[in-house]
């Protein structure tokens, strides 16, 4: 039973560390923007659809080149 006060003390120190970490994060602005992550999910599809079109345009404008690595294999 002599270990119980030590365990309680260690658990209070760990809990205090978590409280301090939370306060530092909250003051640093970690939790300021709670609306954007929920809204980002709604607009994600539009960005994914436009990326392949942009990639096709970018590849059609650039000349094709073949790169060889050190082993002579084509990338």
N, C-alpha and C positions, 0 to 999 in steps of 0.2 A: 504493500500500500504506500510505500515511500516514493514510488515512481509517479503516482497520480499527480502530485503538485508540479512535478517537472513536466509531465505531459500537458497539463493545463497551461502552464507558463509558455511552453513552446507553441501551443496552438494559439494562444493570445498574441504572441509575437508574429506568427504567420498571418493571422487575421488582420493585425495592425498593418503589416506590410501590404496586404491587399487593399486595405482602405486608403493607405497613403498613395499607392499606385493609381487607384481610381481617382482620387482627388487631383493628382498631378495630371492625369489624362483629361479629366473634365475641365480643368483650368487651361489646359493647352489647346482646347478646341477639338478634341477627338470626337465628341458627341454633338457638335453644333449642327451639322447638316443631317437631319434624319429623314428628310423628304426625298432627296435626290436618288438614293439607292432604290427606293420603291418605284420611282418614276423611270429609272434607267431601264428597267425590265420591259416597260411598255414600248420604248423606242429602239430596242436592240435589234429587232428584225429589219427595220429600215436601213440601219447601218450595214448589216450583213449582206443585204441585197445589193447595195450600191458598191461594195468592195469588189466583187468579181468583175463588174463592169469597168471599174477603174483599173483593175489589174489587166484586163484585156486591152484597154486603151494604151496602157503603159507599155505592154509587150509589143503591141503593133507599131509603136513609134520608135522603139529601140532596135538597132540592128542586132542580129543574133551572132553571138560569138561562142566559140567552144573553148572551155578552160580545161587544161590538163593539170592533174595534181602530181605530186612527186613520183607516184607509181605508174604514171603514164595512162591512168584511167580518165575517161572523159566524164566531167560532171555535168 
